[in-house]
Amino acid sequence: MKLKSTLMDKEAVLRSLRRISHEIIEKNKGTQGLCLVGVLSRGVDIAKIISENIKNIEGVSINVGVLDIYPHRDDLVKNSVSYENKTDIPFDIEGKTVVMVDDVLFTGRSARAGMDALMSLGRPSKIQLAVLIDRGHRELPICANFTGKNFPTARTELIKVLVDTVDGETGVKLYDTEE
């Protein structure tokens, strides 16, 4: 895999997440009944940043949960090895506006799996999708309510979102997967 370019540095990522935070507040007319659920793994860190932004803007703490979509994926081969679901949503989502946060929207399959996972936990009044990057190539009719940046890519390219807590740096990089 060869690095083609850095699409966003840390400041650009944080600026996009601040804008998304404002858009979430505006679209939902405040924070009443709002919660965030980050898709493992980088979506969780992004959701925490958005939550902190909302707290700084509105002075209100928003619940943040962790969503493990693996058991709901239809495009992965699952081993017979035992699996521990890492979903951790210690609050009720029933009747709430749940903003599902992910790093990259590509085919739409992760978003669909996320919606299935959320619906297995309760019935939110709304599910909204926030993504840092939308790279196109949808296989399902899914689009994000909140998007940081659109970066159309070739199928042979890979966008990698980096976050400090996982990768030791924050940014967005584009790789070529053809050798």
Backbone bond lengths (Angstrom), bond angles and torsions (degrees), N, CA, C in turn:
res aa  C-N    CA-C-N  psi(-1)  N-CA   C-N-CA  omega(-1)  CA-C   N-CA-C  phi
1 M - - - 1.439 - - 1.531 109.03 -
2 K 1.324 116.06 129.03 1.451 120.91 -175.00 1.526 110.55 -114.85
3 L 1.337 116.31 129.67 1.459 121.50 177.35 1.527 109.43 -67.07
4 K 1.340 116.71 123.54 1.463 120.95 178.00 1.524 110.80 -94.33
5 S 1.343 116.25 -43.13 1.465 118.96 179.79 1.521 111.42 -169.65
6 T 1.310 114.39 161.27 1.456 121.37 171.02 1.516 106.21 -94.98
7 L 1.334 116.29 117.81 1.459 121.23 -176.06 1.526 111.70 -84.47
8 M 1.333 116.34 -35.81 1.463 121.08 -179.27 1.524 108.67 -143.61
9 D 1.326 116.17 135.74 1.454 119.83 172.14 1.533 108.28 -91.98
10 K 1.315 116.90 -178.25 1.464 121.47 -175.90 1.525 111.40 -58.10
11 E 1.325 117.43 -45.12 1.468 120.50 -178.71 1.524 111.70 -62.68
12 A 1.328 117.53 -39.84 1.466 120.97 179.03 1.530 110.76 -65.90
13 V 1.333 116.95 -40.03 1.468 120.88 177.36 1.523 109.68 -62.44
14 L 1.329 117.05 -50.04 1.468 120.76 -177.73 1.531 111.40 -63.68
15 R 1.325 117.40 -36.58 1.463 121.64 177.50 1.533 109.94 -63.94
16 S 1.337 117.41 -44.81 1.467 121.17 178.13 1.523 111.35 -62.35
17 L 1.321 116.77 -40.08 1.468 119.95 -179.58 1.530 111.61 -70.01
18 R 1.324 117.80 -32.59 1.476 119.97 174.50 1.531 109.56 -64.78
19 R 1.331 116.93 -43.14 1.468 120.57 178.62 1.526 110.86 -62.65
20 I 1.336 116.88 -45.61 1.467 120.90 177.94 1.527 109.93 -58.59
21 S 1.317 117.82 -41.15 1.468 122.02 -179.87 1.527 110.20 -59.96
22 H 1.334 117.23 -45.72 1.468 121.48 177.28 1.528 110.72 -62.18
23 E 1.335 117.11 -41.88 1.461 121.21 -179.17 1.525 111.72 -64.40
24 I 1.329 117.11 -38.51 1.472 121.30 178.38 1.528 109.33 -62.16
25 I 1.322 116.67 -46.50 1.468 120.80 179.53 1.526 110.14 -61.82
26 E 1.334 116.69 -45.80 1.462 120.95 -177.40 1.526 111.57 -64.69
27 K 1.324 117.44 -48.64 1.473 121.17 -177.64 1.532 111.34 -61.65
28 N 1.331 116.14 -34.59 1.468 120.32 -176.33 1.524 112.63 -97.21
29 K 1.335 116.99 7.89 1.471 122.91 178.37 1.524 111.37 53.35
30 G 1.334 114.71 45.23 1.468 120.61 -179.73 1.513 111.38 115.81
31 T 1.314 114.89 -158.00 1.467 120.23 -174.15 1.527 113.56 -118.17
32 Q 1.327 117.63 2.13 1.466 121.21 -178.68 1.527 110.81 -58.90
33 G 1.328 117.86 125.02 1.456 122.53 176.96 1.516 114.71 72.53
34 L 1.331 116.87 15.57 1.466 121.93 -175.64 1.528 110.76 -98.62
35 C 1.328 116.21 139.07 1.463 121.03 171.62 1.528 108.40 -144.50
36 L 1.322 115.58 158.32 1.465 122.16 -179.71 1.517 108.97 -115.98
37 V 1.327 115.73 141.44 1.458 121.25 176.28 1.528 106.93 -132.50
38 G 1.341 116.09 116.13 1.454 121.03 -179.74 1.513 111.20 -90.42
39 V 1.327 116.16 135.10 1.460 121.97 177.12 1.530 107.60 -80.81
40 L 1.344 115.71 128.80 1.466 120.23 179.16 1.519 109.58 -56.52
41 S 1.288 119.87 140.29 1.453 125.45 -3.25 1.522 112.25 -104.37
42 R 1.306 118.67 -42.70 1.472 119.64 -173.73 1.515 113.57 -72.68
43 G 1.312 117.98 -22.82 1.463 120.81 175.84 1.513 112.36 -62.34
44 V 1.326 116.51 -28.99 1.466 120.97 178.60 1.524 110.15 -66.33
45 D 1.317 116.93 -47.26 1.466 120.52 179.34 1.523 111.22 -64.13
46 I 1.315 117.06 -38.92 1.459 121.20 178.56 1.523 109.79 -65.60
47 A 1.341 117.45 -42.29 1.469 121.48 177.93 1.531 110.87 -61.03
48 K 1.319 117.27 -39.05 1.471 120.52 179.22 1.530 110.91 -65.55
49 I 1.319 117.11 -38.52 1.470 120.40 177.47 1.529 109.71 -65.48
50 I 1.327 117.44 -43.95 1.464 121.01 178.56 1.522 110.03 -62.01
51 S 1.314 117.35 -42.94 1.468 121.35 178.67 1.523 111.17 -59.91
52 E 1.331 116.43 -43.49 1.470 120.87 179.00 1.535 109.85 -65.44
53 N 1.329 117.44 -39.81 1.468 120.77 175.96 1.524 111.00 -59.89
54 I 1.338 116.59 -46.51 1.464 120.82 -179.54 1.530 110.21 -62.27
55 K 1.316 116.77 -39.37 1.470 120.15 177.46 1.532 110.49 -62.08
56 N 1.333 117.07 -41.44 1.464 121.12 178.98 1.530 111.87 -68.02
57 I 1.327 117.03 -32.85 1.472 121.40 -178.03 1.525 111.21 -80.71
58 E 1.335 116.13 -48.70 1.464 121.71 -171.23 1.527 113.80 -104.06
59 G 1.329 117.59 -14.31 1.459 119.93 -176.89 1.518 113.01 74.10
60 V 1.324 116.80 20.55 1.467 122.58 -177.22 1.524 109.10 -123.58
61 S 1.326 116.44 134.19 1.466 120.58 175.49 1.524 109.24 -85.05
62 I 1.322 115.60 131.10 1.468 122.80 179.38 1.532 107.80 -105.82
63 N 1.330 116.28 132.97 1.462 120.08 175.92 1.524 110.40 -62.35
64 V 1.341 115.17 139.38 1.460 121.83 176.83 1.520 108.65 -125.44
65 G 1.319 116.65 126.78 1.451 121.58 177.39 1.519 111.04 -116.17
66 V 1.327 114.63 169.68 1.465 123.31 179.93 1.521 107.82 -113.13
67 L 1.335 116.64 128.13 1.458 121.63 -178.70 1.519 109.97 -117.50
68 D 1.320 114.88 119.45 1.462 122.08 175.69 1.522 106.98 -98.68
69 I 1.327 116.94 111.20 1.465 121.00 -175.70 1.526 113.21 -92.05
70 Y 1.317 117.58 -6.66 1.468 121.23 -173.77 1.532 113.05 -49.66
71 P 1.340 118.91 -46.79 1.476 117.56 -178.49 1.528 113.98 -64.71
72 H 1.315 118.30 -15.35 1.456 122.32 -176.77 1.533 113.50 -104.76
73 R 1.330 116.99 1.78 1.470 120.57 -179.35 1.520 109.84 -72.63
74 D 1.329 116.31 140.71 1.466 120.13 176.54 1.521 111.60 -107.69
75 D 1.339 116.33 -0.06 1.460 119.48 -175.31 1.521 113.11 -115.89
76 L 1.315 116.97 14.94 1.461 121.25 178.94 1.519 109.74 -122.06
77 V 1.309 116.12 145.01 1.460 120.92 174.89 1.518 106.93 -84.21
78 K 1.318 115.01 124.10 1.462 119.05 -177.99 1.524 109.12 -97.74
79 N 1.317 115.08 132.70 1.465 120.98 179.02 1.522 109.63 -75.05
80 S 1.296 115.76 165.20 1.454 120.06 173.66 1.531 110.29 -83.37
81 V 1.332 116.14 -1.27 1.459 121.26 177.90 1.525 108.04 -67.00
82 S 1.339 116.47 143.76 1.459 119.41 -179.11 1.526 109.86 -62.18
83 Y 1.308 115.00 147.36 1.451 121.35 -175.21 1.528 108.86 -127.79
84 E 1.318 116.33 135.56 1.463 121.20 177.75 1.525 108.46 -106.17
85 N 1.327 116.51 115.65 1.456 121.80 178.74 1.532 109.04 -69.20
86 K 1.321 116.65 126.24 1.467 121.61 -175.96 1.528 112.63 -99.64
87 T 1.333 117.08 13.38 1.468 119.87 176.14 1.514 109.22 -61.18
88 D 1.333 115.88 133.23 1.459 121.83 178.35 1.530 107.82 -141.66
89 I 1.324 114.48 93.12 1.458 121.14 177.75 1.527 106.80 -122.74
90 P 1.346 116.03 89.30 1.467 120.51 -173.44 1.538 113.49 -83.70
91 F 1.329 116.64 31.82 1.456 121.61 177.79 1.514 107.34 -145.15
92 D 1.327 116.06 158.93 1.459 121.71 -177.89 1.527 109.44 -79.54
93 I 1.322 117.39 131.02 1.470 120.85 177.58 1.536 111.30 -98.57
94 E 1.305 116.91 -5.01 1.461 121.81 -179.12 1.532 110.12 -57.27
95 G 1.346 116.41 123.12 1.454 121.18 176.99 1.522 115.45 74.11
96 K 1.316 117.63 4.22 1.469 121.84 -177.74 1.527 110.70 -94.28
97 T 1.328 114.92 163.73 1.458 121.16 168.50 1.518 106.28 -92.66
98 V 1.313 116.01 111.10 1.464 121.71 -177.69 1.522 108.33 -101.14
99 V 1.332 115.36 120.48 1.455 119.74 173.93 1.522 106.66 -97.50
100 M 1.332 115.92 109.84 1.451 121.70 177.34 1.528 107.20 -84.15
101 V 1.333 116.12 126.68 1.463 121.74 -174.07 1.527 109.41 -113.73
102 D 1.336 116.15 128.74 1.457 121.18 177.36 1.526 108.45 -136.06
103 D 1.319 115.85 163.47 1.464 118.99 -177.62 1.521 112.31 -79.84
104 V 1.342 117.75 -48.18 1.461 121.68 -175.42 1.532 109.73 -131.89
105 L 1.333 115.92 134.38 1.456 121.96 171.18 1.524 106.77 -102.98
106 F 1.336 115.63 121.79 1.463 121.27 -176.04 1.525 108.35 -124.46
107 T 1.315 118.05 -92.36 1.465 121.39 -177.06 1.526 112.63 -80.41
108 G 1.327 117.10 -23.56 1.461 121.98 -175.94 1.511 112.93 98.97
109 R 1.331 116.63 -7.06 1.461 119.56 -176.99 1.533 113.27 -68.39
110 S 1.318 117.51 -36.62 1.470 120.10 176.66 1.529 110.72 -65.71
111 A 1.325 116.30 -41.24 1.466 120.52 178.96 1.530 110.34 -63.21
112 R 1.335 117.13 -42.98 1.467 120.31 177.99 1.513 110.87 -62.24
113 A 1.331 116.35 -43.77 1.464 120.59 178.40 1.533 110.56 -63.08
114 G 1.322 116.31 -37.88 1.458 120.53 177.77 1.519 112.25 -63.91
115 M 1.334 116.46 -41.96 1.463 119.57 177.32 1.527 111.08 -63.81
116 D 1.331 116.41 -42.06 1.471 119.86 176.74 1.529 110.60 -60.29
117 A 1.333 116.58 -43.88 1.467 120.92 -179.91 1.523 110.38 -62.38
118 L 1.332 117.33 -44.17 1.469 120.01 179.33 1.523 111.54 -63.71
119 M 1.326 116.69 -43.57 1.470 119.86 -178.95 1.525 111.91 -65.41
120 S 1.335 117.08 -24.51 1.468 119.43 176.95 1.538 111.25 -74.45
121 L 1.336 116.52 -13.24 1.468 121.47 -178.65 1.523 113.33 -101.35
122 G 1.316 117.53 -12.17 1.459 121.25 -177.14 1.510 109.73 158.43
123 R 1.313 114.93 -176.02 1.463 119.60 -178.75 1.529 110.04 -118.73
124 P 1.340 115.89 94.77 1.461 118.37 176.32 1.534 110.27 -68.60
125 S 1.337 116.61 156.18 1.469 118.71 176.10 1.519 110.15 -70.94
126 K 1.356 116.69 -34.11 1.462 121.93 177.97 1.521 108.71 -147.39
127 I 1.320 115.50 147.68 1.464 121.51 167.61 1.523 105.90 -119.96
128 Q 1.325 115.13 124.34 1.459 121.31 175.98 1.526 107.55 -115.42
129 L 1.308 116.41 155.08 1.456 121.43 -177.75 1.524 110.00 -118.68
130 A 1.327 115.99 126.38 1.467 122.73 174.95 1.527 107.66 -118.57
131 V 1.333 115.91 128.63 1.465 121.16 178.19 1.519 109.48 -132.80
132 L 1.315 115.63 146.45 1.453 119.18 175.43 1.526 110.35 -72.98
133 I 1.350 116.70 -43.05 1.464 122.40 -175.65 1.527 110.88 -127.83
134 D 1.331 116.23 133.10 1.467 122.13 170.37 1.522 106.24 -114.78
135 R 1.324 116.64 115.97 1.471 119.84 -177.17 1.523 113.98 -106.17
136 G 1.330 117.38 4.72 1.466 119.55 176.94 1.522 112.33 82.83
137 H 1.316 116.87 -162.02 1.472 125.29 177.66 1.531 112.95 68.36
138 R 1.318 117.87 38.28 1.453 121.44 -178.30 1.519 112.19 -63.28
139 E 1.317 115.45 138.23 1.462 122.98 171.65 1.520 110.17 -107.72
140 L 1.325 116.20 -15.27 1.463 122.94 179.17 1.531 108.04 -127.84
141 P 1.326 117.77 153.12 1.469 120.41 -177.19 1.532 111.86 -78.68
142 I 1.321 115.68 71.84 1.459 122.01 -177.16 1.521 108.41 -126.83
143 C 1.327 115.88 136.39 1.457 119.76 173.43 1.521 108.85 -138.24
144 A 1.325 116.04 152.63 1.462 121.28 -176.92 1.525 110.40 -80.51
145 N 1.331 115.75 145.99 1.461 121.66 172.44 1.524 110.74 -77.75
146 F 1.340 115.35 -31.02 1.460 121.95 -177.23 1.525 108.45 -135.54
147 T 1.327 116.84 123.88 1.463 121.62 -177.08 1.513 109.65 -130.82
148 G 1.341 115.91 132.93 1.454 120.51 175.51 1.515 111.10 -71.17
149 K 1.328 117.03 -59.42 1.466 122.38 -179.58 1.519 109.74 -145.64
150 N 1.338 115.07 146.94 1.462 121.92 171.11 1.521 107.60 -99.89
151 F 1.331 116.27 124.14 1.458 121.75 175.38 1.524 108.28 -128.52
152 P 1.340 118.43 91.51 1.465 119.71 176.23 1.525 109.51 -60.20
153 T 1.303 116.31 135.50 1.463 121.29 -175.96 1.518 110.36 -131.31
154 A 1.314 114.88 165.08 1.463 121.29 169.22 1.529 107.59 -83.72
155 R 1.307 116.77 156.29 1.470 119.41 178.87 1.532 111.88 -64.27
156 T 1.314 117.33 -22.74 1.470 120.77 179.83 1.532 111.90 -82.91
157 E 1.327 116.06 -1.69 1.461 119.79 179.17 1.528 109.88 -101.04
158 L 1.309 114.88 158.18 1.459 122.42 179.50 1.514 108.14 -132.14
159 I 1.317 116.09 131.62 1.464 120.69 173.16 1.512 107.38 -102.70
160 K 1.305 115.09 130.11 1.462 120.55 179.38 1.524 108.46 -120.27
161 V 1.327 115.69 121.99 1.456 121.94 173.99 1.513 107.02 -91.76
162 L 1.309 115.21 129.73 1.465 121.47 179.61 1.522 108.91 -110.82
163 V 1.342 116.07 137.51 1.464 121.39 175.12 1.520 108.89 -128.12
164 D 1.320 114.90 143.79 1.469 121.22 -175.16 1.519 113.21 -48.80
165 T 1.339 117.48 -48.02 1.461 120.69 -172.37 1.526 113.70 -67.12
166 V 1.326 117.38 -26.09 1.467 121.64 -179.56 1.525 111.48 -100.19
167 D 1.348 115.88 -42.42 1.463 121.33 -169.33 1.526 114.77 -110.51
168 G 1.334 117.30 -7.76 1.460 120.16 -178.35 1.514 113.97 80.03
169 E 1.333 117.32 2.30 1.464 122.87 175.84 1.518 108.19 -156.83
170 T 1.327 115.59 161.29 1.462 120.85 177.92 1.517 108.27 -119.70
171 G 1.334 115.65 133.16 1.453 121.08 178.72 1.518 110.31 168.44
172 V 1.319 115.24 -176.79 1.461 121.99 177.25 1.522 107.62 -132.74
173 K 1.340 116.05 126.42 1.466 120.91 -178.08 1.517 110.66 -123.70
174 L 1.333 113.96 149.46 1.457 121.58 178.76 1.519 108.96 -111.43
175 Y 1.340 115.22 129.49 1.467 121.19 -179.27 1.514 109.59 -121.02
176 D 1.335 115.76 150.92 1.460 122.71 171.08 1.519 106.92 -99.56
177 T 1.326 117.38 125.33 1.466 120.77 -177.58 1.519 112.37 -90.86
178 E 1.342 116.99 -10.40 1.469 119.07 177.41 1.519 108.98 -80.72
179 E 1.300 116.33 137.03 1.470 120.44 -179.08 1.511 109.99 -102.88
